[in-house]
Amino acid sequence: MSTPSVPLIAHLVHQFDTGGLENGMVNLLNRIPPERYRHAVVCLTGFGDYRLRITNPAVSFHALNKRPGKDPGCYLRLARLFKQLAPDLVHTRNLSALEGQFVAAACGVRARIHGEHGRDVFDLEGKSRKYNLLRRLARPLVTRYIAVSQDLARWLVHTVGVAPTRVTQIYNGVDGERFHPRVGPRPAIGPAGFVEAASVVIGSVGRMAAVKDFPTLMQAFVRVASLRPQARLVIIGEGVSRGHCQAMAEAAGIVDRVWLPGERTDIPTLMRAMDVFVLPSLGEGISNTILEAMASGLPVVATHVGGNPELVEEGVTGRLVPPGRPDELARALLEYVDDAAKRARAGDAARARVDARFSLDAMVRGYLGVYDEVLARCPARATGRG
């Protein structure tokens, strides 16, 4: 079998479904020229319809259907797949895929990259001895690390013990054409009568998982709604917290001012209907939704965790508050609910910051630079590829 001239990258992830990591991969894989690299997205568990957002014809998907808990057979299936694909480079992402580095090394894949997009939800500060032992065991096998934030890059160096020369920090990029500030009237949002002319819409987007801490946002909004009847809250996303948040709104008697529609595909339009964006997470790598909100010209109120301080410029593009503190979150939101001029200044500054520092072109150049350099240092084995 002849060897294709275009190198193949195998991207190993736990699963490919709705999420920030997947959104970043969609943006990256759709913009890497097919003549530069081919891609195989290998999912330890499986993948959903979110993969349909990838339009690059040089991308294939593979599911290993890993069972919950320990499943040694999954890694045997992974080894067989690596032998079949014969990738030039393997790129694992996050702790849940890190064991793939051992399989890739055993299969003779000489170019190996590991990406850190955010710490494990059970270890938000990255201090777990068990997890860090695994990271240190894998450390000699990883050719290069990519961290999506300076916070994660520092942690890799100081906690995991990676040499600084082996860590490259690349910010996620955002599509500034798809996400842009509102022009003209506010798009219709929510049920009939939900938004009125004087309404100020506070919005958030994300998986309604425990780590995103949407109940704290709901507690904060109950306080805001009691003081400002014009305030509205929109949380776009699905997850375990959705029912809890809906029950909190009902208990507070503010169901008519809260809209929790679940997962949606029209996020850019919905963001243009918002006036303030808020992210109450307990932990973050680099939030794609914050970048999308900034590109949409929105002031951002976010928790002071992970990479959020690298995106939100305190007092200029928004506010940073401690996690799990509904009173402080409510006070920050009230600043923007009460002052349209302040919202406009912060939103303009947010859009300018995105244009200057967080473009998709810069992100793609960063990844291509790492892929090119690693492959030049670790040329692939000379075998045929399917």
ABEGO torsion letter per residue (X at the ends): XBBBABBBBBBBBABBBBEAAAAAAAAAAAABBAAABBBBBBBABBBBAAAAABABAABBBBBAGBBBEBBAAAAAAAAAAAAAAGBABBBBBEAAAAAAAAAAAAAGBABBBBBBAEBBAABAAGABAAAAAAAAAAAAABABBBBABAAAAAAAAAAAGBBAAABBBBBBBBBAAABBBBBEBBBBBEBBGABBAABBBBBBBEBBBAAAGAAAAAAAAAAAAAABAABBBBBBEBEAAAAAAAAAAAAAGAAAABBBAEBBAAAAAAAAABABBBBABABBBBBAAAAAAAAAGBBBBBBBBEAAAAABBBGAAEBBBBBGBAAAAAAAAAAAAABAAAAAAAAAAAAAAAAAAABAAAAAAAAAAAAAAAAAABBBBBBBBX
